[in-house]
Amino acid sequence: NAGVTQTPKFRILKIGQSMTLQCTQDMNHNYMYWYRQDPGMGLKLIYYSVGAGITDKGEVPNGYNVSRSTTEDFPLRLELAAPSQTSVYFCASSYGAPGQGNTGELFFGEGSRLTVL
Amino acid sequence: GQQVMQIPQYQHVQEGEDFTTYCNSSTTLSNIQWYKQRPGGHPVFLIQLVKSGEVKKQKRLTFQFGEAKKNSSLHITATQTTDVGTYFCAGRQTGANNLFFGTGTRLTVIP
């Protein structure tokens, strides 16, 4: 199993450009999440999904969009990139809801470092 | 909205000293998880606590969940250089489908 795979690992964008961060998992997990981590800070939840076709907003959804057409994939779209979106983005997945029995552990990808200039 | 704070934000210790980080939530949690992130890495799951007053141990690490299920702590005995990293707590409100991460405590161990 590859686990959670994110691409690209690094990207530089100009203000106003758009891009999609890809995330795929091969563990047949139902739940998927996108977090952002600013330098020296904690993780903020952007969007999450409890299954294919279902998405919901987290703490900081503005400026982002997601879709979940398959169980495996959960891409994050940035429209009209702004310097405030410079961050490290982590995708994560879990089989069950966080804390649900033994299935609520989050598995993280290695992160995508995005710089907006 | 839910807030999860951790103190201290940074901690420098001599190798062999103990270390503790505290996590406090503004709301009652159904469970709390702890993660470790090495410098330049991604968060890795350590443990989950569910019951009020629960205490769990992993070798030199001791995790505790408060009686009111609004706070938690991680204690490391006799730190080693391999303990370096940022430790995050992450809590879930009852009925919620997501986790809110704490602000993290960055641990530096001086050899």
HADDOCK unambig.tbl for C-alpha pairs under 7 A between the chains (distance, minus, plus):
assign (segid A and resid 41 and name CA) (segid B and resid 103 and name CA) 6.06 0.50 0.50
assign (segid A and resid 42 and name CA) (segid B and resid 101 and name CA) 6.55 0.50 0.50
assign (segid A and resid 42 and name CA) (segid B and resid 102 and name CA) 6.18 0.50 0.50
assign (segid A and resid 42 and name CA) (segid B and resid 103 and name CA) 4.39 0.50 0.50
assign (segid A and resid 42 and name CA) (segid B and resid 104 and name CA) 5.79 0.50 0.50
assign (segid A and resid 43 and name CA) (segid B and resid 101 and name CA) 5.83 0.50 0.50
assign (segid A and resid 97 and name CA) (segid B and resid 97 and name CA) 5.41 0.50 0.50
assign (segid A and resid 98 and name CA) (segid B and resid 92 and name CA) 6.93 0.50 0.50
assign (segid A and resid 98 and name CA) (segid B and resid 97 and name CA) 6.60 0.50 0.50
assign (segid A and resid 98 and name CA) (segid B and resid 98 and name CA) 6.33 0.50 0.50
assign (segid A and resid 98 and name CA) (segid B and resid 99 and name CA) 6.57 0.50 0.50
assign (segid A and resid 99 and name CA) (segid B and resid 31 and name CA) 5.87 0.50 0.50
assign (segid A and resid 105 and name CA) (segid B and resid 45 and name CA) 6.59 0.50 0.50
assign (segid A and resid 106 and name CA) (segid B and resid 45 and name CA) 6.76 0.50 0.50
assign (segid A and resid 108 and name CA) (segid B and resid 42 and name CA) 6.45 0.50 0.50
assign (segid A and resid 108 and name CA) (segid B and resid 43 and name CA) 6.45 0.50 0.50
assign (segid A and resid 109 and name CA) (segid B and resid 42 and name CA) 6.89 0.50 0.50
assign (segid A and resid 110 and name CA) (segid B and resid 41 and name CA) 6.66 0.50 0.50
assign (segid A and resid 110 and name CA) (segid B and resid 42 and name CA) 5.48 0.50 0.50
assign (segid A and resid 111 and name CA) (segid B and resid 42 and name CA) 6.78 0.50 0.50
